Amino acid sequence: MKKAVVCGAGGFIGGHLVERLKKEGFWVRGVDIKQHEFRETAADEFLQLDLRKPESCGEAVLVDGQPVDEVYQLAADMGGMGFIHSAECEIMHNSLLINTYMSHAAASHGVPRYLFSSSACVYRDQQPDEPDLTEDDAYPAQPDNEYGWEKLYSERVALAYQRNQGMTVRVARFQNCYGPYGTWNGGREKAPAAMCRKIAAVEDGGTIEVWGDGTAMRVFTYVDDLVDGIYTLMRSSIAQPTNIGSDERISVNDLVALVAEVAGKTVGIRHVDGPVGVHARNHSSARIRELGWTDRHTLRDGIAKTYPWVKEQTEQAMARGDEV
Ligand code: NAD
């Protein structure tokens, strides 16, 4: 039985990835600084470790003194735009330590395959009518925020270990991802979860606040499709960074309308100042599609699976008297 380690297994995408690897027949160890907030882990073993420490990274990748077959590095200090713009030092410090020590530990202990979770935030801002950015367009580098710079640097760290120490490295640049069991409140949530929460909390005919003027264009990928891309890329021979994401584009205002429709509510928008991020970012998914990968969920399908879960969380929190 092949052994895999998922770092960040206590988080949103890592939790879903553990489930997928179990279905594929792997023995799976989940690693995270915390347990999953919203569900029991599906992993065979869960180690609570702080991966900012080099010795924890070594412990993470060895089972009975032997390296595991595959490491998926998804641990990061991260969140949506609100968090990214308010926690620059935490992101630069914590995620950089995790990625530097994890790449080193995996390579020096002889892990054969390592996947690093990068982000579409490595790309510069775009005009809405510009052609899609391909992976090579990450250079000359001009990420919009420190989170993107950290990802770009950590890609380079992992790829240096591939070149110099013979570890097979796969670099996946994720588009915005959404789905059940992800952060939905507290400041780290991303736009789809935030819209689902706000619409679940507001009465029919009410108004919700949206940061910026709502014209920013976004792409959102349903978590099962993203995990499918991760699994496909890890098995591929693509040694360069690879975008994983849907091609379906939507403005923030239209996202609100879509969530409201799924919720069966009429909702107005009040635009307020807030961290919006880039105006548009359309990245090409041609490279991953060449492997036969495709996104199976339209945004409507994915929101229809996500909204009920966020609604349940929101209603439970409101019943407890918590602020949502
Ligand atoms: P998440 O915050 O839900 O999961 C990240 C996990 O890393 C968390 O459970 C957290 O506890 C863990 N972690 C943080 N510091 C740690 C430490 N010191 N030691 C051990 N674990 C630690 O985020 P996610 O949405 O599941 O994202 C997973 C990966 O994908 C991250 O690398 C993220 O940057 C990347 N990514 C996510 C998206 C998205 O839309 N969700 C988009 C692009 C890239």
Residues whose N, C-alpha, C, O or C-beta is under 5 A from the ligand:
A	BS01	NAD	G8 G10 G11 F12 I13 G14 D32 I33 K34 L49 D50 L51 R52 Q73 L74 A75 A76 D77 M78 S117 S118 S119 A120 F174 Q175 N176 C177
